[in-house]
Amino acid sequence: MLGIVSISFALAIGQFIWGIAQPIFGAIADKKGSYGVLVIGAILLAGGLALTPFVKTEWSLILAMGILSAAGAGAGSYSILIGATAKQLPPERR
């Protein structure tokens, strides 16, 4: 059984991964476009969330919540969404 310490550790790693993922996915979105980044982020987030109820070990919890879900959330973060939205606005409204 996973305890509060294991869950807290996985979430702490998740915060770290989320912070690292944002500028990486932001750079990719600048070069390749935000649509693909958002799709990849949604897939990563959904995969991490789908795996979370089935984890049995601390390492699998770190993978599901700390890496997959957090990276997916970083790829779909507000900075990517704001950049995609700003491109749709005329320059005088940005």
N, CA, C and O atoms as a MOPAC input file, in Angstrom:
PM7 MOZYME 1SCF
protein

 N      0.84400 1    -1.19300 1     0.00000 1
 C      0.00000 1     0.00000 1     0.00000 1
 C      0.88000 1     1.24300 1     0.00000 1
 O      1.88900 1     1.31100 1     0.70100 1
 N      0.48500 1     2.20000 1    -0.78100 1
 C      1.24100 1     3.44500 1    -0.86900 1
 C      0.77600 1     4.40000 1     0.22400 1
 O     -0.42200 1     4.60800 1     0.41500 1
 N      1.71800 1     4.96500 1     0.92300 1
 C      1.39700 1     5.88500 1     2.00000 1
 C      1.45500 1     7.33600 1     1.54900 1
 O      1.72900 1     7.64600 1     0.39000 1
 N      1.19100 1     8.19500 1     2.49000 1
 C      1.17500 1     9.62700 1     2.21900 1
 C      2.55300 1    10.14100 1     1.80000 1
 O      2.65800 1    11.08700 1     1.02000 1
 N      3.60000 1     9.51800 1     2.31700 1
 C      4.95400 1     9.95000 1     1.95500 1
 C      5.22700 1     9.65700 1     0.48100 1
 O      5.79000 1    10.49800 1    -0.22000 1
 N      4.83900 1     8.48200 1     0.00700 1
 C      5.03800 1     8.12600 1    -1.39800 1
 C      4.24100 1     9.03400 1    -2.32100 1
 O      4.74100 1     9.47700 1    -3.35500 1
 N      3.00900 1     9.30500 1    -1.94500 1
 C      2.16800 1    10.18000 1    -2.75700 1
 C      2.72900 1    11.59900 1    -2.78000 1
 O      2.77400 1    12.23900 1    -3.83100 1
 N      3.15300 1    12.08100 1    -1.62500 1
 C      3.73000 1    13.43000 1    -1.55200 1
 C      5.00700 1    13.53200 1    -2.36400 1
 O      5.25100 1    14.53900 1    -3.02900 1
 N      5.82400 1    12.48200 1    -2.31000 1
 C      7.06500 1    12.48000 1    -3.08300 1
 C      6.76900 1    12.51000 1    -4.58200 1
 O      7.40800 1    13.25400 1    -5.32600 1
 N      5.80700 1    11.70600 1    -5.02500 1
 C      5.43600 1    11.69300 1    -6.44700 1
 C      4.91200 1    13.06000 1    -6.87700 1
 O      5.23000 1    13.52700 1    -7.97000 1
 N      4.11700 1    13.70200 1    -6.03400 1
 C      3.60100 1    15.03600 1    -6.36800 1
 C      4.70000 1    16.08400 1    -6.37400 1
 O      4.66200 1    17.01100 1    -7.18200 1
 N      5.68300 1    15.95200 1    -5.48300 1
 C      6.81000 1    16.88700 1    -5.47500 1
 C      7.62200 1    16.75200 1    -6.76000 1
 O      8.02800 1    17.75200 1    -7.35200 1
 N      7.85300 1    15.53100 1    -7.18300 1
 C      8.54700 1    15.31800 1    -8.45600 1
 C      7.70000 1    15.88200 1    -9.59400 1
 O      8.22700 1    16.45500 1   -10.54800 1
 N      6.38600 1    15.71300 1    -9.48300 1
 C      5.48100 1    16.26200 1   -10.49300 1
 C      5.59400 1    17.76700 1   -10.63100 1
 O      5.54700 1    18.28800 1   -11.74500 1
 N      5.73900 1    18.46500 1    -9.53800 1
 C      5.90300 1    19.91600 1    -9.60400 1
 C      7.20000 1    20.29400 1   -10.30800 1
 O      7.24900 1    21.25000 1   -11.08300 1
 N      8.24100 1    19.53100 1   -10.02600 1
 C      9.53300 1    19.75800 1   -10.68000 1
 C      9.43300 1    19.50600 1   -12.18600 1
 O      9.89800 1    20.31800 1   -12.98500 1
 N      8.83200 1    18.38800 1   -12.56700 1
 C      8.67200 1    18.03300 1   -13.98200 1
 C      7.78800 1    19.04900 1   -14.69200 1
 O      8.06800 1    19.43200 1   -15.82700 1
 N      6.71700 1    19.48800 1   -14.02500 1
 C      5.82400 1    20.48400 1   -14.61400 1
 C      6.59200 1    21.76700 1   -14.92600 1
 O      6.40800 1    22.36200 1   -15.98800 1
 N      7.44200 1    22.18500 1   -14.01000 1
 C      8.23600 1    23.39400 1   -14.22100 1
 C      9.25600 1    23.24600 1   -15.33100 1
 O      9.53500 1    24.21100 1   -16.04400 1
 N      9.81300 1    22.06700 1   -15.49000 1
 C     10.77900 1    21.82200 1   -16.56400 1
 C     10.07000 1    21.68500 1   -17.90800 1
 O     10.57800 1    22.14400 1   -18.93100 1
 N      8.89700 1    21.05500 1   -17.90500 1
 C      8.18700 1    20.75800 1   -19.15600 1
 C      7.67500 1    22.01700 1   -19.84900 1
 O      7.63900 1    22.06400 1   -21.07900 1
 N      7.28500 1    23.01900 1   -19.10300 1
 C      6.68800 1    24.21000 1   -19.72000 1
 C      7.60800 1    24.89700 1   -20.72600 1
 O      7.18700 1    25.12200 1   -21.86100 1
 N      8.84000 1    25.24000 1   -20.36300 1
 C      9.67700 1    25.91300 1   -21.36900 1
 C     10.08000 1    24.99400 1   -22.52700 1
 O     10.26600 1    25.45500 1   -23.65300 1
 N     10.21300 1    23.70300 1   -22.24600 1
 C     10.56700 1    22.76000 1   -23.31200 1
 C      9.43100 1    22.67100 1   -24.32700 1
 O      9.64700 1    22.79500 1   -25.53200 1
 N      8.20500 1    22.45000 1   -23.81300 1
 C      7.06400 1    22.36700 1   -24.72300 1
 C      6.74800 1    23.72100 1   -25.34900 1
 O      6.22200 1    23.77700 1   -26.46000 1
 N      7.05800 1    24.80800 1   -24.65600 1
 C      6.88200 1    26.14000 1   -25.23500 1
 C      7.79200 1    26.35200 1   -26.43100 1
 O      7.37400 1    26.91000 1   -27.44600 1
 N      9.03900 1    25.90700 1   -26.31300 1
 C      9.97600 1    26.02300 1   -27.43600 1
 C      9.52400 1    25.16700 1   -28.61100 1
 O      9.62700 1    25.58200 1   -29.76600 1
 N      9.02300 1    23.97300 1   -28.31300 1
 C      8.51400 1    23.10700 1   -29.38100 1
 C      7.30700 1    23.75000 1   -30.04600 1
 O      7.17200 1    23.71100 1   -31.26900 1
 N      6.42500 1    24.34600 1   -29.23800 1
 C      5.23200 1    25.00000 1   -29.79100 1
 C      5.61700 1    26.18200 1   -30.67900 1
 O      4.96200 1    26.42900 1   -31.69200 1
 N      6.66200 1    26.90800 1   -30.31600 1
 C      7.12100 1    28.02100 1   -31.15300 1
 C      7.62800 1    27.53900 1   -32.50800 1
 O      7.42200 1    28.20400 1   -33.52300 1
 N      8.29000 1    26.38700 1   -32.52300 1
 C      8.86100 1    25.86900 1   -33.77100 1
 C      7.87600 1    25.06300 1   -34.59800 1
 O      7.83800 1    25.19100 1   -35.82200 1
 N      7.07100 1    24.22400 1   -33.92700 1
 C      6.21600 1    23.27700 1   -34.65300 1
 C      4.73700 1    23.63600 1   -34.61300 1
 O      3.95000 1    23.09100 1   -35.38700 1
 N      4.35300 1    24.53200 1   -33.73600 1
 C      2.94400 1    24.88400 1   -33.59800 1
 C      2.36300 1    24.33400 1   -32.30100 1
 O      2.80100 1    23.30200 1   -31.79300 1
 N      1.38700 1    25.03200 1   -31.78800 1
 C      0.85400 1    24.67400 1   -30.48100 1
 C     -0.14300 1    23.52000 1   -30.52400 1
 O     -0.34800 1    22.85400 1   -29.51000 1
 N     -0.76200 1    23.27000 1   -31.66400 1
 C     -1.77600 1    22.21500 1   -31.74100 1
 C     -1.17500 1    20.84500 1   -31.38300 1
 O     -1.73000 1    20.12000 1   -30.55800 1
 N     -0.06600 1    20.50500 1   -31.99300 1
 C      0.58100 1    19.22100 1   -31.71500 1
 C      1.03200 1    19.10400 1   -30.28000 1
 O      0.92200 1    18.03700 1   -29.67600 1
 N      1.54000 1    20.19400 1   -29.72500 1
 C      1.97700 1    20.18100 1   -28.33400 1
 C      0.79000 1    19.94900 1   -27.40300 1
 O      0.89100 1    19.18900 1   -26.44000 1
 N     -0.32300 1    20.59800 1   -27.69000 1
 C     -1.51400 1    20.40600 1   -26.85900 1
 C     -2.05000 1    18.98500 1   -26.95600 1
 O     -2.50600 1    18.42600 1   -25.95800 1
 N     -2.00200 1    18.39800 1   -28.14100 1
 C     -2.45400 1    17.01300 1   -28.30900 1
 C     -1.54000 1    16.06100 1   -27.54100 1
 O     -2.02100 1    15.17200 1   -26.83800 1
 N     -0.24100 1    16.23800 1   -27.67000 1
 C      0.70700 1    15.39700 1   -26.92900 1
 C      0.50200 1    15.57300 1   -25.42700 1
 O      0.52800 1    14.59800 1   -24.67500 1
 N      0.30000 1    16.80700 1   -24.99500 1
 C      0.04000 1    17.05200 1   -23.57800 1
 C     -1.21500 1    16.35900 1   -23.08700 1
 O     -1.23300 1    15.79300 1   -21.99300 1
 N     -2.26200 1    16.40200 1   -23.89100 1
 C     -3.51000 1    15.73000 1   -23.50100 1
 C     -3.32300 1    14.22400 1   -23.40900 1
 O     -3.86000 1    13.58400 1   -22.50500 1
 N     -2.56200 1    13.65700 1   -24.34000 1
 C     -2.30000 1    12.21300 1   -24.31300 1
 C     -1.47300 1    11.83200 1   -23.09100 1
 O     -1.78000 1    10.84700 1   -22.41800 1
 N     -0.42600 1    12.60300 1   -22.79600 1
 C      0.40000 1    12.33000 1   -21.61700 1
 C     -0.41700 1    12.44900 1   -20.33500 1
 O     -0.33100 1    11.59100 1   -19.45600 1
 N     -1.19600 1    13.49800 1   -20.23000 1
 C     -2.00900 1    13.70600 1   -19.04000 1
 C     -3.03800 1    12.59700 1   -18.87400 1
 O     -3.20500 1    12.06400 1   -17.77700 1
 N     -3.72900 1    12.24700 1   -19.95400 1
 C     -4.72800 1    11.18400 1   -19.88100 1
 C     -4.08400 1     9.84100 1   -19.53900 1
 O     -4.63600 1     9.06500 1   -18.75900 1
 N     -2.92400 1     9.57200 1   -20.11900 1
 C     -2.22500 1     8.32400 1   -19.79700 1
 C     -1.81900 1     8.24200 1   -18.34600 1
 O     -1.99800 1     7.20800 1   -17.70200 1
 N     -1.27000 1     9.32700 1   -17.82700 1
 C     -0.87600 1     9.34700 1   -16.41600 1
 C     -2.06100 1     9.19700 1   -15.48800 1
 O     -1.99200 1     8.47400 1   -14.49500 1
 N     -3.15000 1     9.88000 1   -15.80800 1
 C     -4.34200 1     9.78200 1   -14.96600 1
 C     -4.98700 1     8.40400 1   -15.05600 1
 O     -5.51100 1     7.89500 1   -14.06500 1
 N     -4.95000 1     7.79900 1   -16.24100 1
 C     -5.52800 1     6.46300 1   -16.40100 1
 C     -4.71300 1     5.40500 1   -15.66100 1
 O     -5.28400 1     4.44200 1   -15.14700 1
 N     -3.40500 1     5.56400 1   -15.59700 1
 C     -2.55100 1     4.58900 1   -14.91600 1
 C     -2.56600 1     4.72500 1   -13.39600 1
 O     -2.33300 1     3.74500 1   -12.68800 1
 N     -2.83300 1     5.90400 1   -12.89400 1
 C     -2.71500 1     6.16900 1   -11.45700 1
 C     -3.50300 1     5.20900 1   -10.57100 1
 O     -2.94500 1     4.75400 1    -9.57200 1
 N     -4.74700 1     4.87100 1   -10.85900 1
 C     -5.46400 1     3.96300 1    -9.95600 1
 C     -4.89200 1     2.54200 1    -9.91000 1
 O     -5.19800 1     1.78800 1    -8.98600 1
 N     -4.08200 1     2.17500 1   -10.87700 1
 C     -3.58000 1     0.80500 1   -10.97100 1
 C     -2.16100 1     0.63200 1   -10.44700 1
 O     -1.63900 1    -0.48300 1   -10.45700 1
 N     -1.52700 1     1.69900 1    -9.99300 1
 C     -0.14300 1     1.59900 1    -9.53500 1
 C     -0.06800 1     0.85300 1    -8.21200 1
 O     -0.96500 1     0.93700 1    -7.37300 1
 N      1.03300 1     0.11800 1    -8.05000 1
 C      1.24500 1    -0.65800 1    -6.82400 1
 C      2.52700 1    -0.27100 1    -6.09500 1
 O      2.67100 1    -0.52700 1    -4.90000 1
 N      3.45700 1     0.34600 1    -6.82100 1
 C      4.73900 1     0.69300 1    -6.22600 1
 C      4.96100 1     2.19800 1    -6.28400 1
 O      4.28000 1     2.92200 1    -7.01100 1
 N      5.92200 1     2.64200 1    -5.50600 1
 C      6.25100 1     4.06300 1    -5.48900 1
 C      6.79600 1     4.51300 1    -6.83900 1
 O      6.49000 1     5.61600 1    -7.29200 1
 N      7.59800 1     3.67500 1    -7.48500 1
 C      8.17100 1     4.04400 1    -8.78200 1
 C      7.10700 1     4.18300 1    -9.85600 1
 O      7.18500 1     5.07800 1   -10.69800 1
 N      6.11800 1     3.30900 1    -9.83300 1
 C      5.04800 1     3.43300 1   -10.83000 1
 C      4.17900 1     4.66000 1   -10.55500 1
 O      3.64900 1     5.26500 1   -11.48800 1
 N      4.03100 1     5.02900 1    -9.28800 1
 C      3.30300 1     6.24600 1    -8.94400 1
 C      4.07200 1     7.48100 1    -9.42100 1
 O      3.48200 1     8.43700 1    -9.92400 1
 N      5.38400 1     7.44500 1    -9.25600 1
 C      6.21900 1     8.54700 1    -9.73700 1
 C      6.10800 1     8.67200 1   -11.25300 1
 O      6.03700 1     9.78000 1   -11.78400 1
 N      6.09400 1     7.53400 1   -11.94800 1
 C      5.95600 1     7.56000 1   -13.39800 1
 C      4.59800 1     8.11800 1   -13.82200 1
 O      4.51900 1     8.97600 1   -14.70200 1
 N      3.52800 1     7.62400 1   -13.18800 1
 C      2.18000 1     8.02600 1   -13.59900 1
 C      1.87300 1     9.46900 1   -13.21100 1
 O      1.49900 1    10.27600 1   -14.06200 1
 N      2.02800 1     9.79200 1   -11.93900 1
 C      1.66500 1    11.13000 1   -11.46700 1
 C      2.79400 1    12.13800 1   -11.61200 1
 O      2.57800 1    13.28500 1   -12.00300 1
 N      3.99800 1    11.69200 1   -11.29200 1
 C      5.12300 1    12.61700 1   -11.24400 1
 C      5.71400 1    12.96500 1   -12.58500 1
 O      6.28500 1    14.04200 1   -12.75500 1
 N      5.58300 1    12.05700 1   -13.55000 1
 C      6.19800 1    12.32300 1   -14.85100 1
 C      5.13700 1    12.49400 1   -15.94100 1
 O      5.06100 1    13.55200 1   -16.56400 1
 N      4.32400 1    11.47300 1   -16.17400 1
 C      3.36100 1    11.54800 1   -17.28400 1
 C      2.33600 1    12.65700 1   -17.09000 1
 O      2.16500 1    13.51200 1   -17.95900 1
 N      1.65700 1    12.64100 1   -15.95100 1
 C      0.61300 1    13.65300 1   -15.71900 1
 C      1.19300 1    15.05900 1   -15.66100 1
 O      0.61900 1    16.00000 1   -16.21000 1
 N      2.32900 1    15.19400 1   -14.99600 1
 C      2.92700 1    16.52300 1   -14.85500 1
 C      3.45800 1    17.04900 1   -16.18400 1
 O      3.30600 1    18.23400 1   -16.48100 1
 N      4.07600 1    16.19000 1   -16.98600 1
 C      4.55600 1    16.62200 1   -18.29400 1
 C      3.37700 1    16.99500 1   -19.19100 1
 O      3.44200 1    17.97100 1   -19.93900 1
 N      2.30400 1    16.21800 1   -19.11100 1
 C      1.11200 1    16.55100 1   -19.89300 1
 C      0.49800 1    17.86800 1   -19.47500 1
 O      0.04600 1    18.64600 1   -20.31400 1
 N      0.48000 1    18.12000 1   -18.16700 1
 C     -0.03900 1    19.39500 1   -17.68000 1
 C      0.86900 1    20.54700 1   -18.10100 1
 O      0.38900 1    21.64300 1   -18.39300 1
 N      2.16500 1    20.30600 1   -18.13200 1
 C      3.09400 1    21.33700 1   -18.59200 1
 C      2.92600 1    21.64300 1   -20.06100 1
 O      3.06000 1    22.79300 1   -20.47800 1
 N      2.63000 1    20.61300 1   -20.86000 1
 C      2.43800 1    20.81400 1   -22.30000 1
 C      1.12500 1    21.53500 1   -22.59200 1
 O      0.99400 1    22.18600 1   -23.62800 1
 N      0.16400 1    21.42500 1   -21.69700 1
 C     -1.11500 1    22.09800 1   -21.89700 1
 C     -1.30400 1    23.27200 1   -20.96200 1
 O     -2.43200 1    23.65800 1   -20.65400 1
 N     -0.20300 1    23.83700 1   -20.51400 1
 C     -0.28500 1    24.90800 1   -19.52300 1
 C     -0.76700 1    26.22100 1   -20.14500 1
 O     -0.89400 1    26.35300 1   -21.36200 1
 N     -1.02200 1    27.15700 1   -19.28400 1
 C     -1.55700 1    28.44000 1   -19.71900 1
 C     -0.62300 1    29.18300 1   -20.66700 1
 O     -1.08800 1    29.93400 1   -21.52400 1
 N      0.68400 1    28.98600 1   -20.52600 1
 C      1.60500 1    29.69500 1   -21.42200 1
 C      1.45100 1    29.21800 1   -22.86100 1
 O      1.53500 1    30.02700 1   -23.78600 1
 N      1.23100 1    27.93800 1   -23.06600 1
 C      1.00700 1    27.41600 1   -24.41400 1
 C     -0.34200 1    27.90700 1   -24.93900 1
 O     -0.45700 1    28.30900 1   -26.09700 1
 N     -1.35600 1    27.86900 1   -24.07800 1
 C     -2.69400 1    28.30100 1   -24.48200 1
 C     -2.74100 1    29.79300 1   -24.79100 1
 O     -3.39700 1    30.20900 1   -25.74600 1
 N     -2.05400 1    30.59200 1   -23.99500 1
 C     -2.02900 1    32.03000 1   -24.24200 1
 C     -1.31100 1    32.33200 1   -25.55800 1
 O     -1.74600 1    33.19500 1   -26.32100 1
 N     -0.21500 1    31.62200 1   -25.82200 1
 C      0.49600 1    31.81400 1   -27.08200 1
 C     -0.35200 1    31.43500 1   -28.28100 1
 O     -0.34500 1    32.12900 1   -29.29800 1
 N     -1.08400 1    30.33300 1   -28.16400 1
 C     -1.94900 1    29.90800 1   -29.27300 1
 C     -3.09400 1    30.89200 1   -29.47400 1
 O     -3.47300 1    31.17700 1   -30.61000 1
 N     -3.64300 1    31.40600 1   -28.39500 1
 C     -4.74200 1    32.36500 1   -28.48500 1
 C     -4.25600 1    33.70400 1   -29.03100 1
 O     -4.94100 1    34.33300 1   -29.83800 1
 N     -3.08700 1    34.13600 1   -28.59700 1
 C     -2.56600 1    35.43500 1   -29.03400 1
 C     -2.32100 1    35.47000 1   -30.53700 1
 O     -2.47200 1    36.51500 1   -31.16900 1
 N     -1.94400 1    34.33200 1   -31.10800 1
 C     -1.71600 1    34.29900 1   -32.56100 1
 C     -3.00700 1    34.51100 1   -33.34200 1
 O     -2.96200 1    34.91500 1   -34.50400 1
 N     -4.14800 1    34.24700 1   -32.72700 1
 C     -5.42500 1    34.41400 1   -33.39200 1
 C     -5.93500 1    35.85200 1   -33.31000 1
 O     -6.85300 1    36.22800 1   -34.03900 1
 N     -5.34500 1    36.65200 1   -32.42900 1
 C     -5.77600 1    38.04800 1   -32.26600 1
 C     -5.00700 1    38.95300 1   -33.22300 1
 O     -3.86300 1    38.66700 1   -33.57600 1
 N     -5.63400 1    40.03100 1   -33.63500 1
 C     -4.88300 1    40.99600 1   -34.45400 1
 C     -3.78800 1    41.65700 1   -33.61100 1
 O     -3.93000 1    41.78300 1   -32.39500 1
 N     -2.70800 1    42.07400 1   -34.25100 1
 C     -1.55900 1    42.62400 1   -33.51200 1
 C     -1.90600 1    43.78500 1   -32.58400 1
 O     -1.29200 1    43.92900 1   -31.52700 1
 N     -2.87900 1    44.61600 1   -32.96000 1
 C     -3.20000 1    45.76900 1   -32.10600 1
 C     -3.94300 1    45.34800 1   -30.82600 1
 O     -4.05200 1    46.15200 1   -29.90000 1
 N     -4.44400 1    44.14200 1   -30.75200 1
 C     -5.14500 1    43.66300 1   -29.55200 1
 C     -4.29500 1    42.77100 1   -28.67100 1
 O     -4.73600 1    42.38900 1   -27.58600 1
 N     -3.08100 1    42.42300 1   -29.10300 1
 C     -2.21900 1    41.50700 1   -28.33600 1
 C     -1.63500 1    42.17500 1   -27.12600 1
 O     -0.88900 1    41.54800 1   -26.37400 1

